[in-house]
Each structure stands twice: as structure tokens, then as C-alpha cells.
Amino acid sequence: MSNGDGDDRTHYDVIGVDPDASKEDIRAAYRDRLEELAEDVGTSDDARAETARLNGAWQVLSDPYQRERYDDSEGIDTDAEDRADDEDEDDGDGDDGDEGRAPARRQRPARDRARGRDDAAAQRISLFSAEPVDTPPTWPAGFRPPPPRARVIAMVIDLAVLFVLVLTVQTVGARVIDSVYEEQTHSRDVLGDRINQAEDVKERAENRAEAAEEDIERAKRDGDDAALEQARAEKLAADDEIDRQERIIDGKEDRIADLESELVPAQLALTGAILVLALLYLVPSSVVSGRTLGKQLLGIRVINADGTRLGLRGALYHYGAPVLVALMFSPILGQLVVFIVLIGVLTWPRNPNRQGLHDRLAGTLVVDG
């Protein structure tokens, strides 16, 4: 047999298992061998070539249908147990061994496809699974995905740190703004109180207007002209008061909008400070080690998709894009923007390359180790 480069070993030889090994045994041997090669893959061409053979062997043997086709093409018999089961199922027909095996052989592709679906279901990524997941064939040699639970916990830790950071900056920043723009903030607060007072007066006038409407209807039914005239006068006075309070409210809201526009530079500066501090927490440590605090605690890191060390550009795209989107749309969407950003970040379980939207934008991978 040849692997396409003059290597006469079978895929089983490359991984280091017997042809009748179970998928679990093959997976364990594959990971052990991958870890051995990872130590030399960065400096040895032979190690890189061997890692490529190893990944190719695993890609074939991990899929039941591909494995059967490979075994058939190489004349490797690994179906003794399946054929024994088929013979047991066909004993009641009275056929001898050769005749009983033929139908079973014809049925194996369908059964193997079903087994393949079971294996695929077992490999579906759950965010809270503590089990390792298979390495995508497109990944650079020597790297493997972290357990999903570790990746999620690392993200939660970093989000908690960012939440405390943002809350602190907003609290301190609000006090600084109130101090620097004392006149504007004081006027804004006073205007807000007067708007509340005007709203109360308007509500009372609306109640009087409704009562006057009822008095008008009652006076019409009773034919009491004097009561009707008095109710109409009360209704007119109430309507005038409602209009007056609405004008007061509109004028004070316009004045508040003018004051708020004077505070825009300070609020933009506060947003910028939050962005800078968030990136200072996320980016420098990622450039140095590929790890934030959360990733350091969980033993995972970020690399470029080609296997090289994460640089400044990749770190800025990987972390800066979600943070910038959250800050830009938070004035419009409020807390909802956090969930929208998380949906984009957490698309990696459904991505065949285990990349969230920010990973695909930055060209990065989150790896174990």
C-alpha cells in the first residue's frame, strides 16, 4: 500500500493500531501520536510530513464508510464481528455459511451509513461538553480544538472582567462629567424635575377635562342649560391647561437636548476610554502568549489560522471587532447588543472549522494547550 509519497505503511500503521481497533482506540492513538509530533513539528520537515500522513489516516479511519472502502481496497478484513452477527440473524433461514453471508454483505453499506450517522451525532458540539472534539482536517498540523466547556468558561471569565471594567469606568466617568460640566448637568437635572412637575399638572388637567365631558353629557340629557355652560367652560379651561403644559414640556425637552449635545464630546471620550481599556486587557496578553486571563486559567490560546503566533493585527480583529460593535450599538440597542454579539461569537460549534464570526474575520483559531 502507498500513502501517495512512497510510504508503504497502511493508515493503521501510521496511527499505530491494529486493523480491528475500535474507533475509540484509533482516536486515542491518533491523539497520542499527534502530541508526540507536536514537539518537533515547528522545526522538523519530517515531523510535518508525518503529521500530514497522520491527519490523512485519521480522516479516513474516523469515518466508517471511508474506512470500509479503504479496507476493501487494501484487502484488510476487519468485519469478522459484523459477519458473525449477520450469520446469527440468518441462521433461521437454513442457509449454509457462504450463502448466508452474501445478503449480509449487501446490507453492510446501509448499516455502516447508519453507524456513520451515529458517530456524527456523537461528535455534534455541545457548548458545555467537557470532552475533546475531533481536529478539523483543515487545521494546521500539531493543533487540536479545546473542550467546548473550557472555551465557554474562558469566555465567561473574560466577560466578567470586562463587565467590572466597564461598570467602573462608567461610574467614575459619570462623576467626572458631572464635575467638569457641572452647570450643564445641574440645569439638565432641574429641567428634568420641572418636566415631571408639568407632567403631573397635565395629568390633573386631563382628569378635569374628562370630568367636564361627563358633566356636559349629563347636562344635555337633563336639559340644564346653566350646568351645560359651566361644564363647557371647565372643559375649555382644562384643555387650555393641557396645551400650556405640553408647550412647557416640549420647550424643556428641547433645552435638555441642547445640553445633552454639549455633553456629547465627554460621552464619546468615555466610550473611547472603555474601548481602550477593554483592548488593553484583551490584546497585549494575547499578542505575548495568545491568552487572556480566562484562556490562561483554562489552558487554551488563540493562534493564526495558518498555525503561526497571534500578532497585533490578528488580536485587534479577534477582540476589537466584538467590543467595537457592542460599544457602537449599545446606545441604540441597550443590553440587547450583548446578546447579539454573543450570538456571533458563539457560532463556532456549528462551524466545521470551529471558528466564530470574529475568528473568521480575524483569521484565527482557538486551540488547546
C-alpha positions in Angstrom: 0.0 0.0 0.0 1.2 3.5 -0.6 0.2 6.8 1.0 1.0 8.7 -2.1 4.6 9.6 -1.2 6.4 6.3 -1.4 5.3 5.3 2.2 4.3 1.6 2.2 2.6 1.8 5.6 -1.1 1.4 6.0 -3.2 4.0 7.7 -3.3 1.7 10.7 0.5 1.5 10.8 0.7 5.3 10.6 -1.6 5.7 13.6 -0.2 2.7 15.4 -3.2 0.4 15.9 -4.3 -3.0 14.7 -6.8 -3.2 11.8 -9.6 -4.4 14.1 -9.2 -1.5 16.5 -12.3 0.4 17.5 -12.8 4.0 16.6 -12.2 5.0 20.3 -8.8 3.2 20.3 -7.9 4.8 16.9 -8.8 8.2 18.3 -6.8 7.7 21.4 -3.7 6.5 19.5 -4.1 9.4 16.9 -4.1 12.0 19.7 -1.1 10.4 21.4 0.9 10.3 18.2 -0.2 13.9 17.4 1.1 15.1 20.8 4.4 13.4 20.2 4.8 15.0 16.8 3.7 18.5 18.0 7.1 18.9 19.9 9.0 18.7 16.6 6.6 19.9 14.0 7.8 23.5 14.2 11.5 22.6 13.4 11.4 19.3 11.5 10.2 18.8 8.0 9.9 15.0 8.7 7.7 15.8 11.6 5.4 18.0 9.5 5.2 15.3 6.8 4.4 12.6 9.3 1.7 14.8 10.9 0.2 15.3 7.5 0.2 11.5 7.0 -1.3 11.1 10.5 -4.1 13.5 9.8 -4.9 11.9 6.4 -5.0 8.5 8.1 -7.3 9.7 10.8 -9.6 11.4 8.3 -10.2 8.1 6.6 -10.4 5.7 9.6 -12.6 8.0 11.6 -15.4 7.7 9.0 -17.0 4.2 9.0 -17.9 4.3 5.3 -14.5 5.6 4.2 -12.8 3.0 6.4 -14.8 0.2 4.9 -13.9 1.3 1.4 -10.2 1.6 2.4 -10.2 -1.9 4.0 -11.8 -3.3 0.8 -9.3 -1.6 -1.4 -6.3 -2.9 0.7 -7.8 -6.4 1.2 -7.9 -5.8 5.0 -10.6 -7.9 6.8 -11.9 -6.1 9.8 -15.6 -7.2 9.5 -15.4 -10.6 11.3 -17.7 -9.5 14.1 -20.2 -7.9 11.7 -20.3 -11.1 9.6 -20.8 -13.2 12.7 -23.8 -11.0 13.7 -25.2 -11.4 10.2 -24.8 -15.2 10.3 -26.7 -15.2 13.7 -29.5 -13.2 12.1 -29.7 -15.5 9.1 -29.5 -18.9 11.0 -33.2 -19.3 10.8 -33.2 -19.4 7.0 -31.3 -22.8 6.9 -28.7 -21.4 4.5 -25.1 -22.5 4.8 -22.2 -20.1 5.7 -21.4 -18.8 2.2 -25.0 -18.3 1.2 -25.8 -16.6 4.5 -23.1 -14.1 4.2 -23.9 -12.7 0.8 -27.1 -10.9 1.9 -25.4 -9.6 5.0 -22.6 -8.2 2.8 -25.1 -6.4 0.6 -26.7 -4.8 3.7 -23.5 -3.6 5.3 -23.2 -0.2 3.4 -26.7 0.8 4.8 -25.8 -0.3 8.3 -22.4 1.4 8.1 -24.1 4.6 6.9 -26.4 4.4 10.0 -23.3 3.8 12.2 -21.7 6.8 10.5 -24.8 9.0 11.4 -24.5 7.8 15.0 -20.8 8.8 15.0 -21.6 12.2 13.5 -24.3 12.7 16.2 -21.8 11.8 18.9 -19.5 14.5 17.5 -22.0 17.3 17.5 -20.6 20.1 19.5 -22.3 21.0 22.8 -21.2 24.2 24.4 -21.0 22.5 27.8 -19.2 19.3 26.8 -16.0 18.6 28.6 -14.9 16.0 26.0 -12.3 16.9 23.4 -13.6 17.2 19.8 -12.0 16.0 16.6 -9.5 18.2 14.9 -10.8 19.6 11.6 -8.7 18.4 8.6 -8.2 22.0 7.5 -6.3 22.9 10.7 -2.5 23.2 10.7 -0.6 20.2 11.9 0.0 19.8 15.6 -3.0 21.7 17.0 -6.4 20.5 18.3 -9.5 22.2 19.5 -10.1 22.7 23.2 -13.0 21.0 25.0 -16.1 23.2 24.4 -16.7 23.7 28.1 -13.2 25.1 28.6 -13.7 27.6 25.8 -17.0 28.8 27.2 -15.7 29.1 30.7 -12.7 31.1 29.5 -15.1 33.5 27.6 -17.3 33.9 30.7 -14.3 34.8 32.8 -13.1 37.4 30.3 -16.7 38.8 30.1 -16.9 39.1 33.8 -13.6 41.0 33.9 -14.8 43.3 31.1 -18.2 43.9 32.9 -16.4 45.0 36.1 -14.1 47.2 34.0 -16.9 48.9 32.1 -19.0 49.4 35.2 -16.1 51.0 37.0 -15.2 53.3 34.0 -18.8 54.3 33.6 -19.2 55.1 37.3 -16.0 57.1 37.5 -16.6 58.7 34.1 -20.1 59.9 35.1 -18.7 61.6 38.2 -16.0 63.3 36.1 -18.5 64.5 33.6 -20.8 65.9 36.3 -17.8 67.7 37.8 -16.4 69.2 34.5 -19.9 70.0 33.1 -21.4 71.0 36.5 -23.6 73.8 35.1 -25.0 71.7 32.2 -25.7 68.6 34.4 -27.3 70.7 37.1 -29.5 72.5 34.5 -30.4 69.2 33.0 -31.5 67.8 36.4 -33.5 70.9 37.2 -35.2 70.7 33.8 -36.0 67.1 34.3 -37.7 67.8 37.6 -39.8 70.6 36.0 -40.8 68.2 33.2 -42.0 65.8 35.9 -44.0 68.6 37.6 -45.5 69.6 34.2 -46.5 66.0 33.5 -48.3 65.9 36.9 -50.2 69.2 36.1 -51.1 67.9 32.7 -52.4 64.7 34.1 -54.6 66.5 36.5 -55.9 68.8 33.7 -56.7 65.7 31.6 -58.7 64.3 34.5 -60.6 67.6 34.8 -61.3 67.5 31.1 -62.7 64.0 31.3 -64.9 65.0 34.2 -66.1 68.1 32.3 -67.0 65.9 29.3 -69.2 63.7 31.6 -70.8 66.9 33.0 -71.6 68.1 29.5 -73.3 64.9 28.5 -75.3 64.8 31.8 -76.4 68.5 31.4 -77.5 67.7 27.8 -79.6 64.8 29.0 -81.1 66.9 31.8 -81.7 69.9 29.6 -79.9 72.1 32.2 -78.5 75.0 30.2 -76.7 76.6 33.1 -74.9 73.4 34.1 -74.1 72.8 30.4 -72.5 76.3 30.1 -70.5 75.8 33.3 -69.2 72.3 32.2 -68.2 73.7 28.8 -66.2 76.5 30.5 -64.5 73.9 32.7 -63.7 71.7 29.7 -62.2 74.7 27.8 -60.0 75.7 30.8 -58.8 72.2 31.2 -57.9 71.9 27.5 -56.0 75.2 27.7 -54.0 74.0 30.7 -53.2 70.7 28.8 -51.9 72.7 25.9 -49.9 75.0 28.1 -48.2 72.2 30.0 -47.4 70.4 26.7 -45.7 73.6 25.4 -43.7 73.8 28.7 -42.7 70.1 28.4 -41.6 70.5 24.7 -39.6 73.6 25.5 -37.8 72.0 28.4 -37.1 68.8 26.4 -35.6 70.9 23.6 -33.4 72.6 26.2 -32.3 69.3 27.6 -31.4 68.1 24.1 -29.2 71.2 23.7 -27.5 70.5 27.0 -27.0 66.8 26.0 -25.3 67.9 22.8 -22.8 69.9 24.9 -22.0 66.7 26.7 -21.5 64.5 23.6 -17.7 65.1 23.4 -17.4 63.9 27.0 -19.6 60.9 26.4 -17.6 60.0 23.3 -14.4 60.3 25.3 -15.9 58.0 28.0 -16.8 55.4 25.3 -13.3 55.7 23.8 -11.8 55.1 27.3 -13.9 52.0 27.7 -12.8 50.7 24.3 -9.1 51.4 25.0 -9.1 49.8 28.4 -11.0 46.7 27.1 -8.4 46.3 24.4 -5.6 46.8 26.8 -7.0 43.9 28.8 -7.5 41.7 25.8 -4.9 42.5 23.2 -1.4 42.8 24.8 -1.5 39.5 26.7 -2.9 37.8 23.5 0.0 39.1 21.4 2.5 37.9 24.0 1.1 34.5 24.8 -2.1 34.1 22.8 -4.0 34.1 26.1 -6.3 36.4 28.1 -6.8 35.7 31.8 -9.7 33.4 31.0 -7.7 31.4 28.5 -4.7 31.3 30.7 -6.8 29.7 33.5 -8.3 27.2 31.2 -5.2 26.3 29.3 -6.2 27.4 25.8 -4.9 30.1 23.4 -5.5 31.9 20.1 -3.3 31.4 17.1 -3.5 32.5 13.4 -5.3 30.1 11.2 -2.0 29.1 9.5 -0.6 27.9 12.8 1.6 31.0 13.4 1.7 33.0 16.6 -1.0 35.6 17.0 0.1 39.1 16.1 -1.1 42.6 16.9 -3.4 42.7 13.8 -5.0 39.3 14.5 -5.5 40.2 18.2 -7.1 43.6 17.3 -9.5 41.9 14.8 -10.3 39.0 17.0 -11.1 41.0 20.1 -11.6 44.5 18.8 -14.4 43.8 16.4 -16.9 42.4 19.0 -16.0 45.1 21.5 -16.4 47.9 19.0 -19.7 46.5 17.7 -21.0 46.3 21.3 -20.0 49.9 22.1 -21.3 51.3 18.8 -24.8 49.9 19.0 -25.3 49.9 22.8 -26.8 53.5 22.7 -29.4 52.1 20.3 -30.0 48.5 21.4 -29.0 48.8 25.1 -28.2 45.5 26.8 -29.6 43.6 23.8 -26.4 44.3 21.9 -24.5 42.0 24.3 -26.7 39.0 23.3 -26.3 39.9 19.6 -22.5 39.9 19.9 -22.5 36.7 21.8 -24.6 35.0 19.1 -21.9 35.9 16.6 -19.1 34.8 18.8 -20.8 31.5 19.7 -21.3 30.4 16.1 -18.1 28.2 16.3 -19.9 25.0 17.4 -21.8 24.9 14.1 -18.7 25.9 12.0 -16.8 23.0 10.5 -13.5 24.9 11.2 -14.6 25.7 14.8 -14.5 29.5 14.1 -16.9 32.1 15.3 -17.7 35.2 13.2 -14.8 37.1 14.9 -12.4 34.2 14.2 -13.3 34.2 10.5 -12.9 37.9 10.3 -9.5 37.8 12.1 -8.3 34.5 10.5 -7.7 33.0 14.0 -8.3 29.6 15.7 -8.8 28.8 19.4 -6.6 25.8 20.3 -5.9 23.6 23.2 -2.6 24.0 25.1 
